[in-house]
Amino acid sequence: MQFWSGNGKPAYSALHSWLTALHNPGSMQMGHLRKLMELLPWHEAKPCQEVLLGNNGTKYDYNLAIGTFEKVMVYTHSGKPFAINPIHLPFETLYLYWFDPVAGNYSYLGSRGIEDSLLFDPPKRLSEQSDWAGHVHET
């Protein structure tokens, strides 16, 4: 967030100079973020919170839904389960995936029809990082 040289007091409580921080795990995860961002054509994507069922949470428990005509992604920072109402999706068959922003991996969860709500219960990690992205698309 800042280019602190390591001299003097940092503006935002940096622990390492920016050159040292380039080798921290979070900096390597920027490549994973790119993979996640490439899942959707962002110039067509729009917020679609209406696909989420139930309490959407607040602050760090807030789930964010974004999508296009063919794909929907829900990001959860807290790793708490969330449900999608497929009635709001223009798909006949849904293909479900997890995207792990820590490791940059996709996990295929299977396919379903649009008759039932879809519960996404993120896998649990041993680390403190608990964010996941649920990804639903038609093909």
N, C-alpha and C positions, 0 to 999 in steps of 0.2 A: 504494500500500500504506500510505502514511502521508500525513497532511496537514501537511507541513512548510511553514512560512511563508517559509522562505528565510533566516531569522535563526537564529544559533547552529548547532550541529552536528546534522545529521540522525541519527536512530536507525539507519537502514538504508542508508546510503550514497546517499541521494537526490542527484541531480545538479541538480534544478530544484525550485522551489517548486511546490506542488500546482496553483496557478493557471496557471503556465507549462506544467506537465506535461499539463494538459487539452488542449493543442494538439499533443502528441506523437503519432506514428503509432499507438502502442499503445493510446492512449485511443480513437482512432477505431475500432479493431478490436473494441471491446466490442460495437458494433452487429453485427459479423460473428459474434461469439460468440452473440449472441441468435439469429441465423438458424440457427446450428448447433444450438443447444439446442432450437429449435422443430421440428427434423426428427423428433424422437421424442416420444411422449407420456410424459414423464418419470415420471409417477405409475405407469406400467406397466412401465417399463424395469428390467432387471436385468443385472448383470455376466454375460457369456457368453464367458469366455476359451476355452471348449472349442471354439469355432468356428475358432480360430487353429491353423494347422499349424506344426510345427517349433519352433525356438527363438524364444521370445517376447521375449527381450532382458531387460535389467535397467537400472535407473536411467533415464537419458535415452533409452535404446534400447528401453524397455519399451513395448509396444503394448497399448492398452486397448480391449477389446471390450465393448459394451453393446447390449442389444437388447430388442425386444418380440416378440410373435408374428408381426408383419408386417414389422419393420425391424431391421436390424443396422447398427451404426456401429463402425468401428475408427479410433481416433486414434493417429497416430504423431508423436511429437515430433521424432524424428531424421530422418524422411524416408526411412528404409530400407524396402525392399520387404517385404511380408508376404503370407502366403497364408491363405485362408479355405477350410475344408472344408465344402462346401455340404450334406453329409450331415446336419449338425447344424442345418440351416435347414429350417423347415417350408414351404418355397416350392416351386413347380413351375418357375416361370420367375423368373430373377433379373435385376433392373434395377440396373445399376452406375453409380455416380457418384463423382466426387471433389468434396470441398468444400475450397476454399482459404480458410483462416482469416485469411490476410493481406489478400486482396482482397475476400473475401466472396462469391466466385463458385462456381457449380456447373458441373461439366463432365460431360456424359453420356458414359459409356464403352461403352454398348451393353447387350444382354441376352444371357443364356445359360441353358442348362438346368442341372440339378443334378448332371450326371454327372461333371464335372471339378472339380478344385480351382481356385480363383480366385486368381491372382497379381496383387497390387496393387503396381505399381512407381510410386511418386509422381513427378510431374514435377519436374525440377530447377529451382532458382531461382538467379539470380545473387547474391541477397542471402544473408545468414547465416540467415535464417528458413527452416526446412525442414519445418515441421509441416504435416500434411494430415489429412483425415478421409475414409476410404473409407466409402461408404454403399451398402448393399444393401437392396432391398425388393422386395416381390412385385408391387405394382401401381403 
